[in-house]
Amino acid sequence: PTYIPATRITPPANPPSNNATPQRPAPDHTENDDNDYDSDDATTLGSLEFSLLYEQENHALHCCIIKAKGLKPMDSNGLADPYVKLHLLPGASKSNKLRTKTLKNTLNPLWNETLIYHGITDDEMQRKTLRLSVSDEDKFGHNEFIGETRVALKKVKFDQKKNFNVCLERVIPVKKAVGGSIRGMALYEDDEGEDSEERGRILISLTYNSQQSRLVVGVVRCAHLAAMDSNGYSDPFVKMCVLLSSAFI
């Protein structure tokens, strides 16, 4: 099915209920989910609270991003400008990716924002995974990744809201080939085999000239990039930045 870009809904935090038939439980019934993660990152990356509700009749997945707590400081003022990005896996289409608004200068953001995936089938609810990543927005540089969590949608019962309060996890950013040279970038860890997704590979060269104190970066080529446009292709470019003392320059 073709996904329609999300409808953004601000407070109230609870997603709207659909008219339920007598044979189905009421959509406002909630089921709490304990923290599925046991990670040392919890004290440094923070936690994310959200709820999921799948309306079977409307084939709509309501993702209510409630709040985050104790996020890792990313800016020089000791705060962050966080937002949450959603991504249905597997899948590379832009319609699979939704995001919240950005909240400025806070480590404990309160969004109460609902994003909706339309056209989700029962079968997809059994085999797809929802990735929720928290990042820090930087108007003058590169948005910085803070942490992520994933939910197998088969955990969500039809027409029952399920609450989550989980610790954010780190992601493995690169894969290394034999010999130690970086061959490509994988944006998602291999959690459960079929849920993993590689976004493509990039071949670069690095040369440092000590006499001129110059680093020459050669972008050679990319291969197997994910299709981002409706025609099955992409219009790619490469953006580079240097990380110096926890700041991008």
trRosetta pair geometry for C-beta under 8 A, 3 or more apart (Angstrom, degrees):
i j d omega theta_ij theta_ji phi_ij phi_ji
1 59 7.9 -61 141 160 176 145
1 119 4.3 -164 140 168 132 112
1 120 7.7 -157 67 -87 139 20
1 121 6.2 145 -5 -33 132 106
1 124 7.9 -89 30 -28 111 145
2 95 7.2 31 178 83 69 172
2 119 6.4 -49 76 161 46 171
3 88 7.7 173 -84 30 159 147
3 93 6.7 143 39 100 119 136
3 95 3.7 155 85 137 105 121
3 96 6.2 112 41 -70 163 56
3 117 6.2 -41 -145 -158 116 88
3 118 6.7 134 -155 65 61 68
3 119 5.5 -157 -104 62 49 124
3 120 7.9 37 -106 -64 97 71
4 95 6.8 -14 -74 -153 3 124
4 118 4.4 -13 44 59 107 127
4 119 6.3 117 1 -8 87 121
5 95 5.9 -106 -71 -125 61 78
5 98 7.5 140 -162 -96 67 92
6 98 4.2 57 -21 -118 144 132
6 115 4.5 -10 -167 -165 152 88
6 116 5.4 140 -150 53 82 57
6 117 6.8 -39 -94 -72 91 47
6 118 8.0 164 -109 -8 46 88
7 115 7.7 156 69 -148 46 46
7 116 4.9 -5 45 40 90 120
7 118 7.8 66 -7 -40 102 115
8 101 7.9 91 -166 -39 142 93
8 113 6.7 -19 -165 -172 90 106
8 114 7.6 142 -162 78 42 56
8 115 6.3 -14 -105 -98 64 73
9 15 7.2 106 72 -121 148 71
9 16 7.6 -128 -142 -16 167 100
9 113 7.0 150 80 -164 54 57
9 114 4.1 -17 65 61 109 103
9 115 7.7 -166 26 -68 79 30
9 116 7.3 54 -4 -24 114 109
10 112 6.9 62 -169 104 63 88
10 113 5.7 -26 -106 -108 59 78
10 114 7.9 -156 -70 22 15 77
11 112 4.8 22 -80 129 85 131
12 112 7.3 -85 -180 176 31 117
13 64 5.7 93 173 -177 72 131
13 66 5.8 47 -158 -113 131 86
13 112 4.0 -82 -88 -144 92 93
13 114 7.5 138 -166 -48 38 100
14 28 7.3 34 177 -130 138 92
14 51 7.7 -17 -119 70 61 151
14 64 6.8 -31 -119 -93 25 165
14 161 7.4 -37 -147 -107 92 165
15 51 7.6 -147 -5 96 104 111
15 53 5.1 -156 55 43 135 136
15 62 3.4 70 -137 169 169 151
15 64 5.4 -135 -40 -54 94 114
15 114 4.9 142 -92 -138 88 147
15 116 7.6 127 -140 -84 128 100
15 161 7.4 169 38 -103 103 119
16 62 7.6 -170 41 -102 61 150
17 20 7.6 -53 170 -28 104 99
17 26 7.3 -5 -156 177 136 85
17 27 4.3 162 -141 71 87 123
17 28 5.4 -40 -87 -50 133 92
18 27 5.7 100 36 -37 75 154
18 55 4.3 97 -5 -146 143 133
18 57 5.9 -174 142 56 143 115
18 58 5.4 -146 -110 -10 150 124
18 60 7.6 142 -57 46 136 121
18 159 7.7 -98 55 -118 109 96
19 57 7.9 -62 72 69 69 159
20 24 5.0 -127 -169 82 103 105
20 25 7.2 -74 -166 101 153 27
20 26 5.4 -152 19 -113 158 49
20 27 5.9 -174 -59 -21 119 86
20 57 7.8 -176 -115 -9 49 135
20 159 6.3 98 -112 -157 119 141
21 24 5.2 73 58 13 81 102
21 57 7.4 134 -16 -72 103 135
24 56 7.2 -149 -131 44 152 130
24 158 7.4 -77 -150 119 120 108
24 159 5.3 67 164 40 120 169
25 29 5.3 -45 154 17 119 147
25 159 5.6 154 71 108 80 115
25 160 6.1 18 91 -71 133 97
26 29 5.4 115 74 -25 80 96
26 159 7.3 -167 127 159 14 110
27 53 6.3 71 -174 -172 100 126
27 55 6.3 -2 -111 -99 137 89
27 159 4.8 -91 -92 -162 71 78
27 160 7.4 -142 -141 -77 42 28
27 161 7.0 73 167 -35 68 91
28 161 6.8 -7 -150 -1 31 124
29 159 7.7 50 42 131 104 78
29 160 5.1 -45 89 -126 100 85
29 161 6.9 168 86 26 43 80
30 51 7.4 -48 -134 -143 110 135
30 160 7.1 145 -114 180 19 76
30 161 4.5 -35 -105 80 75 102
30 162 7.2 153 -162 -90 65 24
30 163 6.0 33 -177 -24 115 106
31 157 6.7 62 10 26 152 120
31 160 5.4 37 -8 151 114 119
31 161 7.1 165 21 88 68 50
31 162 4.9 -25 70 -106 94 74
31 163 7.2 -170 87 16 42 76
32 162 7.6 150 -103 -160 11 59
32 163 4.9 -25 -116 58 61 111
33 36 6.9 -22 159 -39 109 101
33 155 7.3 55 -109 157 143 129
33 162 5.6 45 -29 174 117 100
33 163 6.1 -172 20 82 79 55
33 164 5.0 -14 65 -94 122 67
33 165 7.8 166 80 19 76 64
35 38 7.6 113 121 -69 107 58
35 47 7.9 -58 -111 -137 125 125
35 165 6.1 -61 -73 93 87 74
35 166 5.3 143 -136 -112 76 56
35 167 6.3 55 -163 -11 126 87
36 166 6.2 -19 36 -113 81 117
37 42 7.7 157 110 -69 111 107
37 149 6.9 -107 -32 -123 144 109
37 166 5.3 82 13 -166 116 97
37 167 4.7 -128 91 50 126 97
37 169 6.3 -133 -143 -59 149 110
38 167 8.0 95 -101 30 13 140
39 42 5.5 131 80 -34 83 86
39 167 4.9 -165 47 106 111 138
39 169 5.8 -147 -97 -100 167 83
40 43 7.1 -40 177 21 57 101
40 44 8.0 23 135 11 71 109
41 44 5.7 -82 -159 55 55 96
41 45 4.5 9 162 6 101 123
41 147 6.6 149 152 -120 134 136
41 167 6.3 135 82 155 87 115
41 168 6.4 -100 125 91 120 69
41 169 5.9 124 54 -121 152 42
41 170 5.8 -166 -99 -23 150 90
42 45 6.9 -59 -107 50 18 87
42 46 7.6 -22 -164 157 48 1
42 47 6.4 21 -148 -65 89 95
42 167 3.8 -62 -94 -130 94 133
42 168 7.6 136 -107 40 50 62
43 70 7.6 -69 -149 156 36 137
44 72 5.5 31 159 -92 67 109
45 71 7.2 -24 169 -144 43 53
45 72 5.2 -29 -115 -31 40 114
45 146 6.1 136 -156 159 86 82
45 147 3.8 80 -179 -52 132 148
45 167 7.1 92 73 176 109 82
45 168 4.1 -124 131 83 121 112
45 169 7.3 162 80 -66 165 9
45 170 7.0 -150 -70 -60 148 73
46 68 5.6 51 144 171 132 104
46 69 5.9 175 -164 85 96 44
46 70 4.3 174 -116 90 80 69
46 71 3.9 -31 -35 -88 160 44
46 72 6.2 -125 -15 -20 101 64
46 107 7.2 -157 -90 178 138 86
46 134 7.4 -70 75 81 123 161
46 146 7.1 -6 33 156 118 127
46 147 6.7 177 51 33 82 139
46 167 7.8 168 108 -148 30 62
46 168 5.5 28 72 12 69 126
47 68 6.6 171 87 -156 46 65
47 69 5.1 -8 56 55 94 94
47 70 6.4 42 12 48 82 105
47 165 6.3 32 162 175 125 76
47 166 6.4 177 -155 92 86 30
47 167 5.2 -52 -100 -98 85 49
47 168 6.5 -156 -102 -13 28 80
48 65 7.8 -45 -174 -148 105 88
48 67 7.9 -173 -150 100 49 39
48 68 5.0 -23 -102 -103 67 88
48 84 7.2 117 -142 -108 132 129
48 132 6.4 -173 129 120 159 131
48 134 6.3 -165 -79 -45 127 129
48 147 8.0 -161 -27 94 117 107
48 149 6.0 -153 48 11 128 131
48 164 7.7 8 104 115 84 104
48 165 7.6 -170 91 -145 41 44
48 166 6.0 -17 59 62 83 79
48 168 5.9 85 -16 -65 105 93
49 66 4.4 -55 108 69 97 119
49 67 5.2 8 51 57 112 73
49 68 7.2 -173 17 -83 74 36
49 69 7.3 45 -14 -10 108 104
49 163 7.7 -5 -168 -175 86 93
49 164 6.9 174 -147 94 44 61
49 165 4.6 -1 -104 -107 86 82
50 63 6.6 1 175 -177 126 79
50 64 6.1 166 -163 88 72 58
50 65 5.0 -27 -109 -112 111 48
50 66 5.6 -171 -95 7 42 85
50 84 7.9 157 -76 -175 136 166
50 132 6.7 -159 11 -120 160 168
50 163 7.8 173 97 -152 34 55
50 164 5.4 -8 64 61 74 104
51 63 7.9 167 85 -155 48 39
51 64 4.6 0 55 56 91 110
51 66 6.8 63 -6 -36 89 114
51 161 5.3 17 171 -179 124 103
51 162 6.4 165 -157 81 74 42
51 163 4.8 -32 -99 -100 97 61
51 164 6.7 170 -90 16 41 75
52 61 6.8 -17 -163 -172 95 93
52 62 7.0 149 -158 81 44 61
52 63 5.9 -7 -106 -105 76 65
52 64 7.7 -157 -72 24 31 75
52 130 7.3 164 -101 31 140 162
52 151 6.8 -169 -28 116 152 159
52 153 7.7 -139 167 -127 154 77
52 156 5.0 -78 110 -105 124 139
52 161 7.1 162 81 -152 38 58
52 162 5.2 -14 59 57 88 94
52 164 7.2 35 -5 -9 98 116
53 61 7.5 156 82 -158 46 47
53 62 4.3 -8 61 56 97 111
53 64 7.5 35 3 -8 104 107
53 156 7.7 -166 -107 -169 18 125
53 159 7.6 29 -170 -139 87 25
53 160 7.4 -145 -128 98 76 22
53 161 4.3 -27 -83 -96 105 77
53 162 7.5 167 -76 15 54 65
54 60 7.4 168 -152 87 50 45
54 61 5.1 -16 -102 -105 78 74
54 62 7.6 -162 -75 21 30 72
54 120 6.9 -96 -138 96 105 135
54 125 5.8 62 -136 -115 163 139
54 153 7.5 91 -63 -173 139 106
54 156 5.3 111 -8 127 117 125
54 157 7.9 -165 45 101 110 28
54 158 5.6 -73 92 -120 109 54
54 159 7.1 -68 86 -40 67 38
55 58 4.4 10 112 42 122 104
55 59 7.4 -52 91 7 78 13
55 60 4.7 5 49 56 110 92
55 61 7.9 -154 22 -73 70 29
55 62 7.0 58 -15 -15 101 106
55 159 6.4 66 -120 -93 48 71
56 59 7.3 17 -170 -73 30 49
56 122 6.7 34 -139 -83 97 101
56 158 4.4 28 -54 -164 123 122
56 159 5.7 -57 1 -39 102 97
58 118 7.9 -68 150 -134 94 80
59 118 7.0 68 105 -173 87 55
59 119 5.6 23 126 -128 123 18
59 120 5.3 179 176 59 78 55
59 121 6.2 -8 -138 -84 119 42
60 116 5.6 -10 -172 -170 107 110
60 117 6.9 159 -157 81 54 54
60 118 5.5 -16 -106 -108 86 59
60 120 6.8 121 -109 28 14 103
61 116 6.8 152 77 -157 51 56
61 117 4.2 1 53 53 105 106
61 120 4.8 37 -22 7 108 159
61 125 7.6 170 -82 -96 119 99
61 130 7.9 -164 157 -79 146 135
61 153 7.5 -49 -121 -135 142 130
61 156 8.0 82 -135 101 102 162
62 114 5.7 -13 -169 -167 95 116
62 115 7.9 147 -158 78 48 38
62 116 5.5 -19 -102 -103 62 85
63 86 5.9 91 109 -101 168 156
63 98 7.4 142 55 77 137 139
63 114 6.7 148 77 -156 46 60
63 115 4.9 -22 66 65 104 86
63 116 7.2 -176 21 -82 76 33
63 117 7.2 55 -13 -9 111 95
63 130 7.1 -178 -101 -164 132 149
63 132 7.9 -179 -172 -89 132 116
64 112 7.5 -11 -175 -154 98 44
64 113 7.3 164 -153 85 57 33
64 114 4.6 -25 -97 -96 74 86
65 84 4.9 -179 -137 56 152 153
65 100 5.2 -89 62 -66 153 140
65 111 4.7 -6 108 81 100 145
65 112 7.8 -102 89 -48 61 7
65 113 5.2 -11 58 63 99 85
65 114 7.6 180 17 -86 67 33
65 115 7.0 29 -9 3 106 103
65 132 7.6 164 -103 -147 107 129
66 110 7.5 -35 158 -149 59 66
66 111 6.7 143 153 58 9 87
66 112 6.0 29 -137 -85 53 55
67 108 7.1 14 176 174 113 69
67 109 6.2 -173 -150 98 69 56
67 110 4.6 -17 -103 -110 112 60
67 111 6.3 -179 -85 18 49 73
67 112 7.4 8 -53 -44 84 69
68 71 5.4 45 132 -57 126 109
68 82 6.3 -77 46 125 148 160
68 84 7.6 166 -44 -65 122 113
68 108 6.8 -153 93 -141 65 37
68 109 5.2 28 41 48 97 90
68 134 6.1 90 -97 -116 156 151
68 168 7.9 24 -144 -44 116 126
69 108 5.3 24 -122 -125 57 88
70 107 6.4 13 -136 149 18 108
70 108 6.9 36 -36 -83 40 87
71 74 7.9 -41 140 -17 109 102
71 80 5.5 -87 113 37 130 147
71 82 5.8 -109 -123 -63 174 146
71 106 8.0 73 35 120 127 65
71 107 4.5 -152 51 -157 85 70
71 108 7.3 -166 5 -64 92 39
71 109 7.4 21 -14 1 139 95
71 134 6.7 -124 -121 143 121 144
71 146 5.9 -14 -163 -170 105 152
71 168 8.0 44 -118 7 74 152
72 80 7.3 76 86 -54 54 144
72 107 7.9 -177 47 -137 11 107
72 146 5.5 175 43 -149 106 97
72 147 7.3 114 2 -23 119 111
73 78 4.7 -44 -142 -166 148 48
73 79 6.1 -34 -132 -65 90 11
73 80 6.1 -159 -139 -42 39 94
73 107 6.4 -44 -77 -88 70 125
74 79 7.8 -39 44 112 68 36
74 80 4.3 68 26 -107 104 101
74 81 7.8 -96 71 24 121 64
74 136 3.8 -123 83 -54 163 170
74 144 5.2 173 -160 77 132 137
74 146 6.6 -87 -59 -86 131 101
75 78 7.1 -48 79 24 76 18
75 79 5.5 -18 50 69 116 63
75 80 5.9 168 -5 -94 96 42
75 81 7.0 67 -44 -12 134 87
75 105 7.9 -66 48 -104 151 64
75 136 7.0 -166 -43 -177 86 138
76 247 7.2 21 -67 -92 99 129
77 105 7.0 -25 92 -127 140 98
79 105 4.6 38 123 -153 157 57
79 106 6.2 26 -167 -31 115 13
79 107 6.0 -123 -139 -40 66 86
80 105 7.8 144 61 -117 28 21
80 106 7.0 -61 64 74 72 42
80 107 6.0 89 22 -90 102 66
80 136 4.5 -96 -159 -111 102 114
80 146 7.1 47 -155 -82 159 137
81 102 5.5 25 160 176 94 114
81 103 7.0 -172 -159 85 55 42
81 104 5.1 -7 -119 -117 95 54
81 105 6.8 6 -81 -36 76 44
81 136 5.6 92 53 -165 67 73
81 137 4.5 -80 108 54 114 87
81 138 7.4 145 49 -69 125 47
82 102 7.1 174 91 -147 27 69
82 103 6.1 -10 61 53 75 91
82 106 7.0 -87 21 79 103 85
82 107 8.0 95 -19 -122 129 34
82 109 5.1 -134 66 -15 118 145
82 134 5.6 -5 -160 -174 115 101
82 135 7.0 148 -143 79 64 33
82 136 5.9 -43 -86 -94 59 60
82 137 7.5 160 -110 -1 10 85
82 146 6.8 -23 -116 -7 107 154
83 99 5.8 41 151 177 120 108
83 100 5.2 -169 -162 73 81 85
83 101 6.6 -127 -118 117 108 23
83 102 4.3 -57 -59 -91 115 69
83 103 7.3 150 -77 10 65 68
83 134 7.4 168 83 -148 33 59
83 135 6.2 -22 60 63 79 81
83 137 5.8 49 -1 -39 115 114
84 99 6.6 173 91 -150 48 65
84 100 4.6 43 47 11 87 120
84 111 6.9 -71 11 -41 121 164
84 132 5.9 -8 -171 -170 110 94
84 133 7.1 152 -155 78 59 40
84 134 5.5 -30 -98 -95 72 70
85 97 6.5 -6 -178 -167 101 95
85 98 7.3 164 -158 87 54 42
85 99 4.4 -21 -104 -99 70 99
85 100 7.9 -119 -66 14 40 73
85 132 7.5 156 77 -154 46 46
85 133 5.0 -18 59 63 96 93
85 134 8.0 177 18 -83 74 24
85 135 6.5 15 -4 7 115 115
86 97 6.7 160 84 -152 59 44
86 98 4.5 -5 54 59 111 89
86 99 6.8 -168 16 -77 72 44
86 115 6.0 -176 13 88 146 148
86 130 6.4 -24 -160 -168 98 98
86 131 7.1 143 -159 79 46 58
86 132 5.8 -14 -101 -101 70 70
87 91 7.8 -173 175 74 80 94
87 96 5.9 51 -156 132 62 97
87 97 5.1 -1 -99 -101 80 79
87 130 7.5 142 73 -160 44 52
87 131 4.4 -20 64 62 96 108
87 133 7.3 14 6 3 113 108
88 91 5.2 7 97 45 90 137
88 96 4.3 -114 45 -158 95 100
88 117 6.7 89 -54 -114 135 153
88 128 5.5 -3 -172 178 97 133
88 129 7.5 143 -160 76 51 44
88 130 6.1 -29 -101 -102 62 65
88 131 7.7 -164 -77 19 14 81
89 96 8.0 108 -61 170 40 136
89 128 6.5 149 75 -164 46 77
89 129 4.6 -26 66 67 102 95
89 130 7.5 178 19 -87 83 16
89 131 5.6 61 -18 -20 119 112
89 150 7.7 -31 31 -139 135 121
89 188 6.8 141 -109 -145 148 166
89 195 5.3 73 120 -170 121 79
89 196 7.9 4 175 -102 135 9
89 197 5.6 -138 -143 -14 107 130
90 128 7.5 -122 22 -124 49 79
90 194 7.2 -92 -28 157 123 71
90 195 6.7 -160 -49 -144 82 38
90 196 8.0 7 -87 77 104 27
90 197 5.0 148 -128 -78 88 118
91 96 4.3 158 115 -85 125 161
91 128 7.7 3 -11 -132 120 118
91 197 7.8 -66 31 -101 33 157
92 96 7.3 105 72 34 5 140
92 197 7.3 -179 -68 -180 87 136
92 199 7.3 139 -119 -123 113 76
92 226 3.6 -154 -149 -173 144 121
92 227 5.9 108 97 54 131 62
92 228 6.8 -90 149 -81 100 58
93 96 4.9 106 68 -9 80 101
93 97 7.9 -164 102 -2 54 86
93 227 7.8 -8 -83 96 63 87
93 228 7.8 139 -131 -138 35 40
94 97 5.8 -66 -160 38 46 107
94 228 6.2 68 -48 -168 98 78
98 115 4.4 144 141 179 145 143
98 117 7.3 -130 -19 -69 138 82
99 115 7.7 118 36 -89 9 154
100 111 5.1 -26 -168 -144 150 144
100 113 4.8 122 -133 77 107 147
100 115 7.0 -111 -74 -41 71 122
101 111 7.1 159 50 -136 84 98
101 113 6.5 176 15 -86 91 161
102 137 4.6 -27 -126 5 144 151
103 106 5.4 -37 128 40 112 128
103 109 4.2 142 59 -132 147 117
103 110 7.6 124 -109 45 165 48
103 111 6.9 -126 -34 -81 128 76
106 109 5.0 121 100 -74 126 71
117 120 5.3 63 116 -44 111 119
120 124 5.3 -124 -164 80 76 130
120 125 6.3 85 154 -58 112 89
120 128 8.0 -108 -146 41 108 148
121 124 4.7 98 56 5 79 100
121 125 7.1 -135 99 -7 46 85
122 125 5.6 -52 -154 30 35 116
122 126 7.0 32 150 -19 64 104
122 158 7.5 -13 -118 -85 98 129
123 126 5.8 -60 -160 32 36 110
123 127 6.7 -6 158 9 69 112
124 127 6.3 -77 -140 51 34 88
124 128 4.9 12 177 -11 79 125
124 153 7.4 6 132 78 68 152
125 128 6.9 -44 -99 38 19 98
125 153 4.7 -118 -156 133 57 120
125 154 6.6 122 141 -84 68 51
125 156 6.8 -98 -166 69 110 104
125 158 7.6 81 131 -79 167 86
126 153 7.3 -77 -46 91 13 95
126 154 4.9 57 -140 -94 48 103
127 153 8.0 -11 54 55 26 107
127 154 7.4 59 -52 -51 28 112
127 194 7.8 -52 -172 116 97 134
128 153 5.2 17 78 15 80 132
129 150 5.4 13 170 -178 117 111
129 151 6.7 164 -161 81 70 40
129 152 5.2 -39 -105 -100 87 54
129 153 6.6 -153 -99 -12 29 83
129 191 7.6 155 -156 66 169 138
129 192 7.5 150 -63 38 147 125
129 195 4.5 41 1 -144 144 128
130 150 6.8 161 83 -156 49 60
130 151 4.8 -9 57 58 99 94
130 153 6.0 93 -18 -66 99 94
131 148 6.2 -3 -175 -175 92 127
131 149 7.8 168 -153 88 52 37
131 150 5.1 -22 -102 -102 66 89
131 188 6.8 -83 -98 -116 157 120
132 148 6.4 159 87 -157 50 73
132 149 5.4 -9 61 61 99 81
132 150 7.3 177 20 -86 71 37
132 151 7.4 30 -5 -1 109 102
133 145 6.6 -44 179 -140 120 95
133 146 7.9 144 174 52 74 74
133 147 7.3 -166 -149 106 65 32
133 148 4.0 -27 -101 -98 76 104
133 171 7.8 -16 -115 -32 119 141
134 146 4.5 -49 102 63 94 119
134 147 5.6 5 49 58 104 70
134 148 7.0 -173 15 -82 68 49
134 168 6.1 -64 28 -112 124 143
135 143 5.0 47 153 160 131 108
135 144 6.2 163 -164 83 83 40
135 145 5.3 -46 -106 -103 93 43
135 146 5.9 -178 -104 2 30 87
136 143 6.5 175 81 -163 51 66
136 144 4.5 -7 52 59 105 95
136 146 6.0 100 -28 -51 89 107
137 143 5.4 -22 -115 -116 46 102
138 141 4.3 -35 131 60 134 87
138 142 6.2 21 59 65 132 30
138 143 5.7 -171 24 -86 83 45
138 144 6.6 62 -20 -11 122 90
138 248 7.3 123 107 45 170 128
141 241 6.6 90 -167 -129 96 155
141 248 4.6 142 176 85 136 123
142 239 7.4 160 -97 129 107 123
142 241 5.0 -134 -24 14 134 156
142 248 4.9 -152 31 -148 106 175
144 248 7.4 -163 -72 -21 107 123
145 148 7.6 -31 -170 -36 108 101
145 171 6.9 -66 159 34 148 119
146 168 6.6 -8 123 158 91 160
147 168 2.8 86 116 154 137 122
147 169 5.9 135 -169 51 99 26
147 170 6.4 -61 -118 -76 83 44
147 171 7.9 158 -143 -17 44 87
148 168 6.3 86 19 -157 16 86
148 169 5.9 -51 71 62 65 80
148 171 5.7 34 25 -50 127 115
149 164 7.8 174 122 153 146 137
149 166 4.7 109 -134 102 159 136
149 167 7.5 136 -84 83 122 39
149 168 6.0 -102 -41 -113 95 51
149 169 6.1 110 -88 10 62 97
150 191 6.2 -122 63 -39 157 171
150 195 7.5 109 175 153 147 142
151 155 6.2 -102 -177 45 91 130
151 156 7.5 61 150 -39 124 106
151 164 6.7 -92 -85 -78 135 160
152 155 5.4 100 80 -16 81 101
152 192 7.4 30 -82 2 123 163
152 195 7.5 -89 -98 -84 90 151
153 156 5.5 -44 -167 23 61 113
155 162 6.9 164 126 158 92 170
156 160 7.5 -178 -178 74 67 82
156 162 5.1 -134 -118 13 77 138
157 160 4.2 8 84 43 106 126
157 162 7.0 122 25 -55 78 116
171 187 7.2 8 153 175 143 49
171 188 6.9 -63 -153 -121 124 34
171 189 5.7 -143 -146 -31 72 100
172 175 7.8 66 135 -70 115 66
172 186 6.9 11 98 80 95 107
172 189 5.2 97 21 -94 100 94
173 185 6.6 -32 163 -149 71 95
173 186 7.7 150 168 65 24 62
173 187 7.7 6 -138 -113 56 45
174 182 5.5 -34 -179 -140 138 112
174 184 7.5 164 -154 96 75 39
174 185 5.4 -52 -107 -112 72 68
174 186 7.1 124 -135 27 21 74
175 182 7.9 119 78 -151 47 68
175 183 6.5 -48 95 59 92 95
175 184 5.8 -1 53 71 106 82
175 185 7.4 173 16 -113 79 19
175 186 5.2 58 -27 -5 109 115
176 180 6.0 -15 -177 -141 125 36
176 181 7.3 147 -157 73 80 28
176 182 6.0 -57 -106 -99 72 56
176 183 7.1 121 -147 9 28 88
177 180 7.7 -49 72 29 61 11
177 181 5.8 -21 55 68 105 79
177 182 7.7 135 10 -139 87 12
177 183 4.2 72 -31 -28 118 129
182 185 7.9 25 173 -65 112 74
182 204 7.3 -5 81 47 108 102
183 201 6.1 -25 145 -155 79 119
183 203 7.2 -12 -150 -94 56 74
184 198 7.2 37 134 -170 134 120
184 200 6.9 -143 -157 123 117 45
184 201 3.2 -62 -100 -124 128 81
184 202 6.0 125 -121 25 62 57
185 199 6.9 -30 97 60 88 106
185 200 7.6 11 58 78 82 67
185 201 7.4 153 22 -121 58 42
185 202 6.3 6 2 21 101 108
186 189 7.6 102 124 -87 116 31
186 190 8.0 -17 159 -39 150 86
186 196 7.8 -2 -174 -179 127 107
186 198 5.0 -57 -114 -116 92 82
186 199 7.1 147 -133 16 41 81
187 197 7.6 -26 62 92 91 89
187 198 8.0 133 22 -140 72 38
187 199 5.0 34 4 -10 115 132
188 191 7.9 -66 162 -11 96 99
188 196 5.8 174 108 -149 107 63
188 197 5.1 43 44 51 139 79
188 198 7.7 -128 47 -76 90 37
188 199 7.8 112 3 -31 92 97
189 196 6.9 -88 119 -115 35 103
190 193 6.8 43 -177 -84 96 30
190 196 4.0 -10 -113 -84 66 151
191 195 5.6 -37 61 79 103 124
191 196 6.5 163 21 -68 64 85
192 195 4.6 46 57 17 97 119
192 196 7.5 178 54 -30 49 82
193 196 6.6 -92 169 5 11 105
197 226 7.9 44 165 -89 112 132
198 201 7.7 8 162 -52 122 80
198 224 7.4 19 111 124 112 125
199 225 7.1 5 155 -148 68 58
199 226 5.0 -56 -150 -16 68 120
200 222 5.8 26 156 180 126 108
200 223 6.7 170 -167 85 87 41
200 224 5.0 176 -126 95 67 68
200 225 3.8 15 -98 -100 152 50
200 226 5.9 -116 -35 -13 104 68
201 222 6.6 159 86 -157 51 62
201 223 5.0 -14 62 60 102 88
201 224 5.8 45 12 48 93 105
202 219 7.4 -42 -175 -148 110 88
202 221 7.7 -169 -148 101 53 37
202 222 4.9 -23 -100 -102 72 85
202 238 7.1 122 -142 -110 141 124
203 220 4.2 -53 103 65 101 120
203 221 5.3 12 44 54 113 71
203 222 7.4 -166 15 -81 74 36
203 223 7.6 40 -16 -3 105 103
204 217 6.4 -17 -174 -172 119 87
204 218 6.2 152 -166 82 64 58
204 219 5.6 -28 -109 -105 88 51
204 220 6.3 -170 -97 6 28 89
205 217 7.4 153 80 -161 55 41
205 218 3.9 -1 53 54 101 114
205 220 6.3 80 -15 -43 97 111
206 215 6.9 -21 -162 -169 90 96
206 216 7.4 145 -159 80 40 58
206 217 6.1 -8 -104 -107 69 66
206 218 7.7 -143 -61 24 30 78
207 215 7.4 152 82 -159 47 49
207 216 4.4 -14 64 60 98 106
207 218 7.4 41 1 -12 104 107
208 214 7.3 166 -155 88 51 46
208 215 5.2 -19 -103 -104 77 73
208 216 7.6 -168 -78 20 29 73
209 212 4.4 7 116 44 123 100
209 213 7.2 -48 93 11 78 13
209 214 4.4 2 52 57 111 92
209 215 7.7 -154 22 -72 72 28
209 216 6.8 57 -15 -15 104 106
210 213 7.0 22 -161 -77 33 49
217 240 6.2 136 110 -143 165 173
219 238 5.0 173 -128 53 154 163
222 225 5.5 39 141 -53 124 113
222 236 6.3 -70 47 116 157 162
222 238 7.7 178 -48 -68 123 112
225 228 8.0 -47 145 -16 106 100
225 234 5.6 -92 121 35 130 144
225 236 5.9 -87 -143 -61 169 146
226 234 7.3 77 88 -51 54 141
227 232 4.8 -42 -147 -165 147 46
227 233 6.1 -34 -134 -65 90 12
227 234 6.2 -157 -137 -41 39 92
228 233 8.0 -38 45 115 67 35
228 234 4.4 66 27 -106 102 102
228 235 8.0 -96 69 24 119 63
229 232 7.1 -45 80 28 79 20
229 233 5.5 -17 50 70 118 62
229 234 5.9 168 -5 -93 96 43
229 235 7.1 65 -43 -11 133 87
241 248 4.5 16 151 -166 137 111
241 249 6.9 152 -174 63 89 36
242 248 7.0 133 71 -155 41 60
242 249 5.2 -33 71 60 96 89
243 246 7.2 7 -178 -111 98 17
243 247 7.2 149 -154 73 59 27
243 248 5.8 -36 -96 -93 63 63
243 249 7.9 153 -103 13 16 77
244 247 6.0 -36 73 67 69 79
244 248 7.8 111 23 -122 72 17
244 249 5.2 -4 23 -2 121 123
